[in-house]
Amino acid sequence: MRIIDLEADSTMKNGGHSPCPDEPDIRISIELAGMRMYFAACLTAALVFVCDVSTSRPGTVTVYPGHCAGIRRLPNERLFLQP
């Protein structure tokens, strides 16, 4: 298994900031085709993303509590703010 740690970059449209600054950030690990990627997402987006992956997509998502600084935000995080 390959592990990929995607660091935050300055090219992200939201500047790496949460679309829901009043919610805590959650650290998630996504495993697809033998590769593991780590992202940060606001609580709402993380929960909707986990539900989406578990029902309709291949792969495994693991949620970790704690520190999210320096971790790239979930791509298209805003799309997961509504179920």
C-alpha positions in Angstrom: 0.0 0.0 0.0 1.3 3.5 -0.9 0.6 6.3 1.5 0.2 9.8 0.1 0.3 12.8 2.3 -1.0 15.8 0.4 0.1 19.0 2.0 -1.9 22.2 1.9 -1.1 24.3 -1.2 -1.7 28.0 -2.0 -3.6 27.2 -5.2 -6.8 26.1 -3.4 -9.7 28.5 -4.1 -10.7 28.8 -0.5 -7.1 29.3 0.7 -7.2 26.2 2.8 -9.9 27.6 5.1 -13.0 25.7 6.2 -16.3 26.5 4.5 -17.8 26.2 8.0 -15.4 28.0 10.4 -17.8 27.4 13.4 -17.4 23.6 13.1 -14.4 21.6 14.2 -12.2 20.1 11.5 -12.0 16.3 11.2 -9.0 14.4 9.8 -10.0 11.7 7.4 -8.0 9.0 5.6 -9.2 7.7 2.3 -7.9 4.4 0.9 -8.6 3.7 -2.8 -6.8 1.2 -5.0 -4.0 0.6 -2.5 -3.3 4.3 -1.9 -4.0 6.2 1.3 -4.6 9.9 1.3 -5.2 12.2 4.3 -7.5 15.3 4.2 -9.1 17.7 6.7 -12.8 18.6 6.4 -15.3 20.4 8.5 -17.6 18.1 10.5 -20.6 18.3 8.2 -18.7 17.7 5.0 -16.8 14.8 6.6 -20.0 13.1 7.8 -21.7 13.5 4.4 -18.5 12.3 2.6 -18.3 9.2 4.8 -21.9 8.3 4.1 -21.5 8.9 0.4 -18.4 6.6 0.2 -19.9 3.9 2.3 -23.1 3.7 0.1 -21.9 4.3 -3.4 -18.2 4.3 -3.9 -15.4 1.8 -3.6 -12.8 2.5 -0.9 -12.4 2.9 2.8 -12.7 6.1 4.8 -11.3 6.4 8.4 -12.0 9.3 10.7 -9.3 10.5 13.1 -9.8 13.0 15.9 -7.2 15.6 16.6 -4.7 17.9 14.8 -5.4 18.9 11.2 -2.9 21.6 10.6 -0.8 21.2 7.5 -3.2 18.7 5.9 -4.8 19.6 2.6 -8.6 20.1 2.8 -10.9 17.6 1.2 -11.2 18.5 -2.5 -14.6 20.0 -3.4 -15.4 20.0 0.3 -18.3 22.4 -0.2 -20.2 19.8 -2.3 -20.5 17.7 0.8 -22.2 20.3 3.0 -25.7 19.0 2.0 -26.8 15.4 2.0 
